[in-house]
Amino acid sequence: TAGLQGLRDEADTAYRQFYAEPELAIDQLRDLMQDPLFRRANVMGQRQARVEAIRRNQDAARAGRPQESVPTVDPNNEVFTPEMLDLIQRQLRIASQGAVSNPNAARHAGNLRQVFLDRIEDHYPTFRGIRRNYAEGMGEFGEEGALDAGAAMTTRLGAPAREALRGFGAMTPAQQELFRLGFARSLMDKAANPQIG
């Protein structure tokens, strides 16, 4: 739990820096807006932002704090905040993982997301680290990837282990801690197994 919280705190700091960047104009994304899947992800991202603002306002009203303005949903929006760009890429990730009955749709969503991530990274250098460390990992902040990679190390010997450890150096400190935890957990499970202990 502490490792996952550390990773969330680390990611929150990186995302706050990215969200403080200036907005992106539609002319940078006009070609992508012609894709129906991208337009759906755009609207879903806006809906999600609206509901989150409403929820924050409810919490603020209960605590006696000032409320924020609630964004409107506009399928023809002309500017994109960095937070909206992040919500759109998350919607595209969901689409790429959820279309098990239609592998072509899942592949299209995955490819569209990669093009979109490239576009964001080209415009916002602060997004590069976020993409590498959080956006492309499994799970919301890549924690499942770090835990699973650490656990998988217990089944590798020699060159496969050295190859897997190459990625360890590129991980953030919080991800490295989760990698170690996954490795230790797997060893504990194996030690508790009477056949291989």
TIVOBA-91049 format. One record per residue: residue number from 1; x, y, z of N, C-alpha, C in turn; residue in three letters. Coordinates in nm, 2 decimals, m for minus. Example, Ala and Ser with C-alpha at 12.3 -4.5 7.8 and 13.67 -1.06 7.14 Angstrom:
REM residues 2
NODE  num    n_px    n_py    n_pz   ca_px   ca_py   ca_pz    c_px    c_py    c_pz  residuo
NODE    1    1.32   m0.57    0.78    1.23   m0.45    0.78    1.32   m0.33    0.78      ala
NODE    2    1.28   m0.22    0.71    1.37   m0.11    0.71    1.29    0.00    0.79      ser
***
This chain:
REM residues 197
NODE  num    n_px    n_py    n_pz   ca_px   ca_py   ca_pz    c_px    c_py    c_pz  residuo
NODE    1    0.08   m0.12    0.00    0.00    0.00    0.00    0.09    0.13    0.00      thr
NODE    2    0.19    0.12    0.08    0.28    0.24    0.09    0.35    0.26   m0.05      ala
NODE    3    0.39    0.15   m0.11    0.46    0.16   m0.24    0.37    0.22   m0.35      gly
NODE    4    0.24    0.17   m0.35    0.14    0.22   m0.44    0.11    0.37   m0.42      leu
NODE    5    0.10    0.41   m0.29    0.08    0.55   m0.26    0.20    0.64   m0.30      gln
NODE    6    0.32    0.58   m0.28    0.44    0.66   m0.32    0.44    0.68   m0.47      gly
NODE    7    0.40    0.58   m0.55    0.39    0.59   m0.69    0.28    0.69   m0.73      leu
NODE    8    0.17    0.69   m0.66    0.06    0.79   m0.70    0.11    0.93   m0.67      arg
NODE    9    0.18    0.95   m0.55    0.23    1.08   m0.52    0.33    1.13   m0.62      asp
NODE   10    0.41    1.04   m0.66    0.51    1.07   m0.76    0.45    1.11   m0.90      glu
NODE   11    0.34    1.03   m0.93    0.27    1.06   m1.06    0.19    1.19   m1.05      ala
NODE   12    0.13    1.22   m0.93    0.06    1.34   m0.91    0.14    1.46   m0.93      asp
NODE   13    0.27    1.46   m0.88    0.36    1.57   m0.90    0.39    1.60   m1.05      thr
NODE   14    0.41    1.49   m1.12    0.44    1.50   m1.26    0.32    1.55   m1.34      ala
NODE   15    0.20    1.50   m1.31    0.08    1.54   m1.38    0.05    1.69   m1.35      tyr
NODE   16    0.07    1.73   m1.22    0.04    1.87   m1.19    0.12    1.97   m1.27      arg
NODE   17    0.25    1.93   m1.29    0.34    2.01   m1.38    0.29    2.02   m1.52      gln
NODE   18    0.24    1.90   m1.57    0.19    1.89   m1.71    0.06    1.97   m1.72      phe
NODE   19   m0.03    1.96   m1.62   m0.16    2.02   m1.63   m0.15    2.18   m1.62      tyr
NODE   20   m0.03    2.23   m1.58   m0.01    2.37   m1.57    0.03    2.43   m1.70      ala
NODE   21    0.06    2.35   m1.80    0.10    2.39   m1.93   m0.01    2.47   m2.01      glu
NODE   22    0.02    2.55   m2.11   m0.09    2.62   m2.18   m0.17    2.52   m2.27      pro
NODE   23   m0.29    2.57   m2.31   m0.38    2.49   m2.39   m0.33    2.46   m2.53      glu
NODE   24   m0.38    2.36   m2.59   m0.35    2.32   m2.73   m0.46    2.36   m2.82      leu
NODE   25   m0.43    2.42   m2.93   m0.54    2.47   m3.02   m0.58    2.35   m3.11      ala
NODE   26   m0.70    2.36   m3.16   m0.76    2.25   m3.24   m0.68    2.22   m3.37      ile
NODE   27   m0.61    2.33   m3.42   m0.54    2.30   m3.55   m0.43    2.20   m3.54      asp
NODE   28   m0.38    2.17   m3.41   m0.28    2.07   m3.39   m0.35    1.93   m3.39      gln
NODE   29   m0.48    1.92   m3.38   m0.55    1.79   m3.37   m0.66    1.77   m3.47      leu
NODE   30   m0.67    1.87   m3.57   m0.78    1.86   m3.66   m0.79    1.73   m3.74      arg
NODE   31   m0.67    1.68   m3.78   m0.68    1.55   m3.86   m0.73    1.44   m3.77      asp
NODE   32   m0.69    1.44   m3.64   m0.74    1.33   m3.55   m0.89    1.34   m3.52      leu
NODE   33   m0.94    1.47   m3.52   m1.08    1.49   m3.49   m1.17    1.44   m3.60      met
NODE   34   m1.11    1.40   m3.72   m1.19    1.35   m3.83   m1.22    1.20   m3.80      gln
NODE   35   m1.15    1.14   m3.71   m1.17    1.00   m3.67   m1.29    0.98   m3.57      asp
NODE   36   m1.39    0.91   m3.61   m1.51    0.89   m3.51   m1.47    0.85   m3.37      pro
NODE   37   m1.37    0.75   m3.36   m1.33    0.70   m3.23   m1.26    0.82   m3.15      leu
NODE   38   m1.18    0.90   m3.22   m1.12    1.01   m3.14   m1.22    1.11   m3.10      phe
NODE   39   m1.32    1.14   m3.18   m1.43    1.23   m3.14   m1.51    1.17   m3.02      arg
NODE   40   m1.53    1.04   m3.02   m1.60    0.98   m2.91   m1.52    0.99   m2.78      arg
NODE   41   m1.39    0.97   m2.79   m1.30    0.98   m2.68   m1.29    1.12   m2.63      ala
NODE   42   m1.30    1.22   m2.72   m1.30    1.36   m2.68   m1.42    1.39   m2.60      asn
NODE   43   m1.54    1.35   m2.64   m1.66    1.37   m2.57   m1.67    1.30   m2.44      val
NODE   44   m1.62    1.17   m2.43   m1.62    1.10   m2.31   m1.52    1.16   m2.21      met
NODE   45   m1.41    1.21   m2.26   m1.32    1.28   m2.17   m1.38    1.41   m2.11      gly
NODE   46   m1.45    1.48   m2.19   m1.52    1.60   m2.14   m1.63    1.57   m2.04      gln
NODE   47   m1.70    1.46   m2.07   m1.80    1.42   m1.97   m1.74    1.38   m1.84      arg
NODE   48   m1.63    1.31   m1.85   m1.56    1.27   m1.72   m1.51    1.39   m1.65      gln
NODE   49   m1.46    1.49   m1.72   m1.41    1.61   m1.65   m1.53    1.69   m1.59      ala
NODE   50   m1.64    1.69   m1.65   m1.76    1.75   m1.60   m1.81    1.69   m1.47      arg
NODE   51   m1.82    1.55   m1.47   m1.86    1.48   m1.35   m1.76    1.50   m1.24      val
NODE   52   m1.64    1.49   m1.27   m1.54    1.51   m1.16   m1.55    1.65   m1.10      glu
NODE   53   m1.57    1.75   m1.18   m1.59    1.89   m1.13   m1.71    1.90   m1.04      ala
NODE   54   m1.82    1.83   m1.08   m1.94    1.83   m1.00   m1.92    1.76   m0.87      ile
NODE   55   m1.84    1.65   m0.87   m1.81    1.58   m0.75   m1.72    1.66   m0.66      arg
NODE   56   m1.62    1.73   m0.71   m1.54    1.82   m0.63   m1.62    1.93   m0.57      arg
NODE   57   m1.72    1.99   m0.65   m1.80    2.09   m0.59   m1.89    2.04   m0.48      asn
NODE   58   m1.94    1.92   m0.49   m2.02    1.87   m0.38   m1.93    1.85   m0.25      gln
NODE   59   m1.81    1.81   m0.27   m1.72    1.80   m0.15   m1.69    1.93   m0.10      asp
NODE   60   m1.67    2.03   m0.19   m1.64    2.17   m0.14   m1.75    2.23   m0.07      ala
NODE   61   m1.88    2.20   m0.12   m2.00    2.26   m0.05   m2.01    2.20    0.09      ala
NODE   62   m1.98    2.07    0.10   m1.99    2.01    0.24   m1.89    2.07    0.33      arg
NODE   63   m1.77    2.10    0.28   m1.66    2.15    0.36   m1.66    2.31    0.37      ala
NODE   64   m1.76    2.37    0.30   m1.77    2.52    0.31   m1.66    2.59    0.23      gly
NODE   65   m1.60    2.52    0.13   m1.50    2.58    0.05   m1.57    2.64   m0.08      arg
NODE   66   m1.50    2.73   m0.15   m1.56    2.78   m0.28   m1.56    2.67   m0.38      pro
NODE   67   m1.66    2.69   m0.47   m1.67    2.59   m0.58   m1.61    2.64   m0.71      gln
NODE   68   m1.58    2.54   m0.80   m1.52    2.58   m0.93   m1.63    2.58   m1.03      glu
NODE   69   m1.60    2.64   m1.15   m1.69    2.63   m1.26   m1.69    2.49   m1.32      ser
NODE   70   m1.81    2.45   m1.36   m1.83    2.32   m1.42   m1.82    2.33   m1.57      val
NODE   71   m1.73    2.26   m1.63   m1.71    2.27   m1.78   m1.83    2.21   m1.85      pro
NODE   72   m1.86    2.27   m1.97   m1.96    2.21   m2.06   m1.90    2.11   m2.15      thr
NODE   73   m1.99    2.03   m2.21   m1.95    1.93   m2.30   m1.97    1.98   m2.44      val
NODE   74   m1.87    2.00   m2.52   m1.88    2.05   m2.66   m1.80    1.96   m2.75      asp
NODE   75   m1.87    1.89   m2.84   m1.80    1.80   m2.93   m1.71    1.88   m3.03      pro
NODE   76   m1.74    2.01   m3.05   m1.66    2.09   m3.15   m1.57    2.18   m3.07      asn
NODE   77   m1.52    2.14   m2.96   m1.43    2.24   m2.89   m1.31    2.27   m2.97      asn
NODE   78   m1.26    2.39   m2.95   m1.15    2.45   m3.03   m1.02    2.44   m2.96      glu
NODE   79   m1.02    2.43   m2.82   m0.90    2.42   m2.75   m0.90    2.31   m2.65      val
NODE   80   m0.78    2.26   m2.61   m0.77    2.14   m2.53   m0.68    2.17   m2.42      phe
NODE   81   m0.72    2.16   m2.29   m0.63    2.18   m2.18   m0.55    2.05   m2.17      thr
NODE   82   m0.43    2.06   m2.11   m0.35    1.94   m2.09   m0.42    1.83   m2.01      pro
NODE   83   m0.51    1.87   m1.92   m0.59    1.77   m1.84   m0.68    1.70   m1.94      glu
NODE   84   m0.74    1.78   m2.03   m0.84    1.71   m2.12   m0.76    1.62   m2.22      met
NODE   85   m0.64    1.66   m2.26   m0.56    1.57   m2.35   m0.54    1.44   m2.27      leu
NODE   86   m0.51    1.45   m2.14   m0.48    1.33   m2.06   m0.61    1.24   m2.05      asp
NODE   87   m0.72    1.30   m2.03   m0.85    1.23   m2.02   m0.88    1.16   m2.16      leu
NODE   88   m0.85    1.22   m2.27   m0.87    1.16   m2.40   m0.78    1.04   m2.42      ile
NODE   89   m0.65    1.05   m2.39   m0.57    0.94   m2.41   m0.61    0.82   m2.32      gln
NODE   90   m0.66    0.85   m2.20   m0.71    0.74   m2.11   m0.83    0.67   m2.17      arg
NODE   91   m0.92    0.75   m2.23   m1.04    0.69   m2.30   m0.99    0.60   m2.42      gln
NODE   92   m0.89    0.65   m2.49   m0.84    0.56   m2.60   m0.77    0.44   m2.55      leu
NODE   93   m0.71    0.44   m2.43   m0.65    0.32   m2.37   m0.76    0.23   m2.34      arg
NODE   94   m0.87    0.28   m2.28   m0.98    0.19   m2.24   m1.04    0.12   m2.36      ile
NODE   95   m1.05    0.20   m2.47   m1.11    0.15   m2.60   m1.01    0.04   m2.65      ala
NODE   96   m0.88    0.06   m2.64   m0.79   m0.04   m2.70   m0.79   m0.17   m2.61      ser
NODE   97   m0.82   m0.16   m2.49   m0.82   m0.28   m2.40   m0.96   m0.35   m2.39      gln
NODE   98   m1.06   m0.28   m2.43   m1.20   m0.33   m2.41   m1.26   m0.40   m2.53      gly
NODE   99   m1.20   m0.38   m2.64   m1.27   m0.44   m2.76   m1.22   m0.58   m2.79      ala
NODE  100   m1.24   m0.67   m2.69   m1.19   m0.81   m2.71   m1.27   m0.88   m2.82      val
NODE  101   m1.40   m0.84   m2.84   m1.48   m0.91   m2.94   m1.45   m0.86   m3.08      ser
NODE  102   m1.38   m0.75   m3.09   m1.34   m0.69   m3.22   m1.19   m0.65   m3.22      asn
NODE  103   m1.10   m0.74   m3.25   m0.96   m0.71   m3.24   m0.91   m0.60   m3.33      pro
NODE  104   m0.98   m0.58   m3.45   m0.95   m0.47   m3.54   m0.98   m0.34   m3.47      asn
NODE  105   m1.09   m0.33   m3.40   m1.12   m0.20   m3.33   m1.02   m0.17   m3.22      ala
NODE  106   m0.98   m0.28   m3.15   m0.89   m0.26   m3.04   m0.75   m0.22   m3.10      ala
NODE  107   m0.71   m0.28   m3.21   m0.58   m0.24   m3.27   m0.59   m0.09   m3.32      arg
NODE  108   m0.70   m0.06   m3.38   m0.72    0.08   m3.43   m0.71    0.18   m3.31      his
NODE  109   m0.78    0.15   m3.20   m0.77    0.24   m3.08   m0.63    0.25   m3.03      ala
NODE  110   m0.56    0.14   m3.02   m0.42    0.14   m2.98   m0.33    0.22   m3.07      gly
NODE  111   m0.35    0.20   m3.20   m0.27    0.28   m3.29   m0.30    0.43   m3.28      asn
NODE  112   m0.43    0.46   m3.28   m0.47    0.60   m3.27   m0.42    0.66   m3.14      leu
NODE  113   m0.42    0.59   m3.03   m0.36    0.64   m2.90   m0.21    0.67   m2.92      arg
NODE  114   m0.14    0.58   m2.98    0.00    0.60   m3.00    0.03    0.73   m3.08      gln
NODE  115   m0.05    0.75   m3.19   m0.03    0.87   m3.27   m0.06    0.99   m3.18      val
NODE  116   m0.17    0.98   m3.10   m0.21    1.10   m3.01   m0.10    1.12   m2.91      phe
NODE  117   m0.05    1.02   m2.85    0.06    1.04   m2.75    0.18    1.10   m2.81      leu
NODE  118    0.22    1.06   m2.93    0.33    1.13   m3.00    0.30    1.28   m3.02      asp
NODE  119    0.18    1.31   m3.06    0.14    1.45   m3.08    0.15    1.53   m2.95      arg
NODE  120    0.10    1.47   m2.84    0.11    1.54   m2.71    0.26    1.56   m2.68      ile
NODE  121    0.34    1.46   m2.69    0.48    1.47   m2.66    0.55    1.57   m2.74      glu
NODE  122    0.52    1.58   m2.87    0.58    1.68   m2.96    0.55    1.82   m2.91      asp
NODE  123    0.43    1.84   m2.86    0.39    1.98   m2.82    0.43    2.01   m2.68      his
NODE  124    0.44    1.91   m2.59    0.47    1.93   m2.45    0.58    1.84   m2.40      tyr
NODE  125    0.70    1.90   m2.40    0.82    1.82   m2.35    0.80    1.76   m2.21      pro
NODE  126    0.72    1.83   m2.13    0.69    1.78   m1.99    0.62    1.65   m1.99      thr
NODE  127    0.56    1.61   m2.10    0.48    1.49   m2.11    0.56    1.37   m2.13      phe
NODE  128    0.69    1.39   m2.18    0.77    1.27   m2.21    0.79    1.17   m2.10      arg
NODE  129    0.83    1.23   m1.98    0.85    1.14   m1.86    0.72    1.08   m1.82      gly
NODE  130    0.61    1.15   m1.83    0.48    1.09   m1.79    0.44    0.98   m1.88      ile
NODE  131    0.46    1.00   m2.01    0.43    0.89   m2.10    0.52    0.76   m2.07      arg
NODE  132    0.65    0.78   m2.05    0.73    0.67   m2.03    0.70    0.60   m1.90      arg
NODE  133    0.68    0.68   m1.79    0.67    0.62   m1.66    0.53    0.58   m1.62      asn
NODE  134    0.43    0.65   m1.67    0.29    0.63   m1.62    0.19    0.59   m1.73      tyr
NODE  135    0.19    0.67   m1.84    0.08    0.65   m1.94    0.10    0.52   m2.01      ala
NODE  136    0.22    0.47   m2.03    0.23    0.34   m2.11    0.24    0.22   m2.02      glu
NODE  137    0.25    0.24   m1.89    0.25    0.12   m1.80    0.11    0.06   m1.79      gly
NODE  138    0.11   m0.06   m1.74   m0.02   m0.13   m1.71   m0.08   m0.06   m1.59      met
NODE  139   m0.21   m0.06   m1.58   m0.28    0.00   m1.47   m0.27    0.16   m1.48      gly
NODE  140   m0.33    0.22   m1.38   m0.35    0.37   m1.39   m0.21    0.43   m1.38      glu
NODE  141   m0.12    0.39   m1.30    0.01    0.45   m1.29    0.13    0.35   m1.32      phe
NODE  142    0.10    0.24   m1.39    0.20    0.15   m1.42    0.24    0.06   m1.30      gly
NODE  143    0.16    0.06   m1.19    0.20   m0.02   m1.08    0.19   m0.17   m1.10      glu
NODE  144    0.09   m0.21   m1.18    0.08   m0.35   m1.21    0.20   m0.40   m1.29      glu
NODE  145    0.24   m0.32   m1.38    0.36   m0.35   m1.46    0.48   m0.37   m1.38      gly
NODE  146    0.51   m0.28   m1.28    0.63   m0.29   m1.20    0.62   m0.41   m1.10      ala
NODE  147    0.50   m0.44   m1.04    0.48   m0.55   m0.96    0.50   m0.68   m1.03      leu
NODE  148    0.43   m0.69   m1.15    0.44   m0.81   m1.23    0.58   m0.84   m1.28      asp
NODE  149    0.65   m0.73   m1.32    0.79   m0.75   m1.37    0.88   m0.80   m1.26      ala
NODE  150    0.86   m0.75   m1.14    0.94   m0.80   m1.03    0.91   m0.95   m1.00      gly
NODE  151    0.79   m0.98   m1.00    0.75   m1.12   m0.97    0.80   m1.21   m1.08      ala
NODE  152    0.80   m1.17   m1.21    0.85   m1.25   m1.32    1.00   m1.27   m1.31      ala
NODE  153    1.07   m1.19   m1.24    1.22   m1.21   m1.23    1.25   m1.34   m1.16      met
NODE  154    1.16   m1.39   m1.07    1.20   m1.51   m1.00    1.19   m1.64   m1.09      thr
NODE  155    1.14   m1.62   m1.21    1.13   m1.74   m1.31    1.24   m1.73   m1.41      thr
NODE  156    1.33   m1.62   m1.41    1.43   m1.60   m1.51    1.57   m1.63   m1.46      arg
NODE  157    1.65   m1.68   m1.54    1.79   m1.71   m1.50    1.88   m1.66   m1.62      leu
NODE  158    2.00   m1.61   m1.59    2.09   m1.58   m1.69    2.06   m1.46   m1.77      gly
NODE  159    2.07   m1.48   m1.90    2.04   m1.36   m2.00    1.90   m1.31   m1.99      ala
NODE  160    1.80   m1.39   m1.97    1.66   m1.33   m1.96    1.65   m1.24   m1.84      pro
NODE  161    1.72   m1.27   m1.73    1.71   m1.19   m1.61    1.79   m1.06   m1.63      ala
NODE  162    1.91   m1.07   m1.70    1.98   m0.94   m1.73    1.90   m0.85   m1.82      arg
NODE  163    1.84   m0.91   m1.92    1.75   m0.83   m2.01    1.64   m0.76   m1.94      glu
NODE  164    1.57   m0.84   m1.85    1.46   m0.78   m1.77    1.51   m0.66   m1.68      ala
NODE  165    1.63   m0.68   m1.63    1.68   m0.57   m1.54    1.73   m0.45   m1.61      leu
NODE  166    1.74   m0.45   m1.74    1.78   m0.33   m1.82    1.67   m0.23   m1.80      arg
NODE  167    1.54   m0.27   m1.80    1.43   m0.17   m1.78    1.42   m0.12   m1.64      gly
NODE  168    1.49   m0.19   m1.54    1.48   m0.14   m1.40    1.54   m0.01   m1.39      phe
NODE  169    1.65    0.02   m1.45    1.72    0.15   m1.44    1.64    0.26   m1.49      gly
NODE  170    1.55    0.24   m1.59    1.47    0.35   m1.64    1.34    0.37   m1.56      ala
NODE  171    1.32    0.29   m1.46    1.20    0.31   m1.38    1.22    0.42   m1.28      met
NODE  172    1.11    0.48   m1.23    1.11    0.58   m1.13    1.14    0.51   m1.00      thr
NODE  173    1.19    0.59   m0.90    1.22    0.52   m0.76    1.10    0.45   m0.71      pro
NODE  174    0.98    0.50   m0.72    0.86    0.43   m0.67    0.83    0.31   m0.75      ala
NODE  175    0.85    0.31   m0.88    0.83    0.19   m0.96    0.94    0.08   m0.92      gln
NODE  176    1.06    0.13   m0.90    1.17    0.03   m0.86    1.13   m0.04   m0.73      gln
NODE  177    1.07    0.04   m0.63    1.03   m0.01   m0.51    0.92   m0.12   m0.53      glu
NODE  178    0.83   m0.09   m0.61    0.72   m0.19   m0.64    0.78   m0.32   m0.71      leu
NODE  179    0.88   m0.30   m0.80    0.95   m0.41   m0.86    1.01   m0.50   m0.76      phe
NODE  180    1.08   m0.44   m0.66    1.14   m0.51   m0.55    1.04   m0.59   m0.47      arg
NODE  181    0.93   m0.52   m0.45    0.82   m0.58   m0.37    0.76   m0.70   m0.45      leu
NODE  182    0.74   m0.69   m0.58    0.69   m0.80   m0.66    0.79   m0.92   m0.65      gly
NODE  183    0.92   m0.89   m0.66    1.02   m0.99   m0.66    1.01   m1.06   m0.52      phe
NODE  184    1.01   m0.99   m0.41    1.01   m1.05   m0.28    0.88   m1.13   m0.25      ala
NODE  185    0.77   m1.08   m0.30    0.64   m1.15   m0.28    0.65   m1.28   m0.35      arg
NODE  186    0.70   m1.28   m0.47    0.71   m1.41   m0.55    0.80   m1.51   m0.48      ser
NODE  187    0.91   m1.46   m0.43    1.00   m1.55   m0.35    0.93   m1.61   m0.23      leu
NODE  188    0.85   m1.52   m0.16    0.78   m1.57   m0.04    0.68   m1.67   m0.08      met
NODE  189    0.60   m1.65   m0.19    0.51   m1.75   m0.23    0.57   m1.88   m0.26      asp
NODE  190    0.69   m1.87   m0.33    0.76   m2.00   m0.37    0.81   m2.07   m0.25      lys
NODE  191    0.86   m1.99   m0.15    0.92   m2.05   m0.03    0.81   m2.12    0.05      ala
NODE  192    0.69   m2.07    0.04    0.58   m2.13    0.12    0.52   m2.25    0.05      ala
NODE  193    0.55   m2.27   m0.07    0.50   m2.39   m0.15    0.58   m2.51   m0.11      asn
NODE  194    0.52   m2.62   m0.05    0.59   m2.73    0.00    0.67   m2.81   m0.11      pro
NODE  195    0.63   m2.80   m0.23    0.70   m2.87   m0.34    0.82   m2.80   m0.38      gln
NODE  196    0.83   m2.67   m0.38    0.95   m2.60   m0.44    1.01   m2.52   m0.33      ile
NODE  197    0.96   m2.51   m0.21    1.01   m2.43   m0.10    1.16   m2.45   m0.07      gly
***
